[in-house]
């Protein structure tokens, strides 16, 4: 049988959305809306246990709609006050507590773009509104992009990061922005304003955004990265170098010659793989695959060394997964030894199937050699 760890109910992230949160939301709202029916609202808690995470958030969102004034702007003002002017003596709403409020805005506020974007601007300084802004980019692209462009210069770090993260074409957990997947030009303009940001928190989002673009437009992503490296003033060069390396990580794993060349790794170098060995050709799930090999070169060269595990799948075929190993210079005429312990520990994100697997070594995007091994339960 395949091995997979099951998350327990106690550790499941969905339990963040619980009765305690519902009660706190109600009390904070009641401070600013005396007619708010706390008892009726809190009754929704009885339905939570049967729901997964996002349906729980949606339930609270929809009950807020039922219990707050029907006028959207009035309801929104109450939610903002409940967040920014919390009830004394009660734990303030923060982090994922605010997810239902953001869902409220993205679901019910699309006819009030200016008001809703202003609210998201305030809330994202407490908890990211990266998912909530996406419907506005879909349905009100021009107006939303214009506002986001202004906020690229905002003094608040969370706001600047939100501009990049919220407009990512393929944001995890977020609705895909298919029009930006097709043509990322509008969001590239946002990144141009953020690429020299003083905060790594913001620059990391810029890198992830460019990485999203590379998945659909690899040549364009490399072109942008090349332009940024060429144009960066000396004081910003280190920032751009970090962004480019992080943004093109997917292309490096794929052995993209242009990406490798940009980062100083030649694809026409003569590097030889020797003495690829596995300590034990049979690995038990829960243990490690221990392997070693040597690299030799006739000339000094920078190398990016990866290894690939070809995992056996349920249908019997294998699927490759690339792992980073090392990036370093090789000196001509010297033996360069590499060693690695790869864990086959049971995790929730991967199912292991017993049978023949394959270890493969890749240097600067080229596959230099491989060796099979057996995985058993």
Phi, psi and omega in degrees: 000142177295152183259131176203130178281139178258132177291138179278160179299326182293326184263354182298132184298334182299337183288355170297326180271090189227185182298320180302317179295316180302317180293320179294319177302314182299316183292320179294321178292318183301328179302326185252353179217091187297336181276358182296125183277091183300313184300315180295318181294315182294338180300338179297341182303331182295340182267350188293319188301333182274357187249152172279183190300302186293320174301329176296315179298317181294324178298313179297317177305312184289328177288328173299318179300321181288325189264343179268166177306147182290339175289117186302315184295323177293316179298317181296319179299322179294316180297321178294318178294322179298331179275312189270341178232069186294158177292132180296141179083001181238137181305125181297159175278130180204168177056222183293350173305328188272359181304315179299325179294317179293322175297323178300314182292317183287339181268317189252358187252008187295339178274000182230061190303309184299314180295317183292317179296322177297323178291318178298324177301318180288316184289327183294344176282349177252316176209136189307133177258028186297328179278323187290335182281345189294319176300331179287326175290333179280314188264339180223057189302308186299311182294319182291316179297321179298319180289319178298323178299319177298322184282352174297340180255011182294150181285342182273126182300318182297324179293314181296319178295321180299322179304314180286312186293317183293336182259007177300133181300323186235049181297126176304138181073350184258159175295132180295138176265084190297329179290331176276335172296319179289316181218100184278004185308316182299322182277339176299327178297324177294317182296325179302325180280344187250350190294336178259015184306143182289339184263126176301326178307320179282315183296328177296322177294321177301316179296316179294325178295314178294328175296320174303314181299322182296337181290333181247336182224068185301318181295321179295318180299317178294322179297316178296314180299319179297316179298315181297317180295322182290321187271345186296128173297159183306322184291342181250000187299318181296323178297313181293320178302318179294314180302313184297315180298317181289320183292325185263016184301323179294320179291326177294318178296329180278353181076029179299115184302320182293319179293317179298316180297318181301325182263011171090018179246109181288149180257356181250018181281150181264086177254132181251139175263130179224151172055046173289118185226146172246132184299318179221121184288354175238121182244134178267138176305130184105343180255196184242148166268118181253124182218163179210161177195169178240148171241137179232145179215150179270353179215154178297133185204145173273134181232147169248115186255123177236160170232151184240130171256120176270098183281138175285136181254178184298326182277001177098341178278171180248155179230127184279144174227122184269136178235141178284141178239305184197151170229118187198163173276141173254136180263134182301137175082356180257153175272128180244112184265134177237137178226148183205142170247114181258124185279136170249033177298142180291126178227162184287340187268358181217138174257128179260132177247131181293156179130190184286128172244171180225135172258132180228143180253131181235131180234123181050042176082358180252135177278119186259341180173160181212163181209136181275159172208162181257136173251130179230160180283000000 
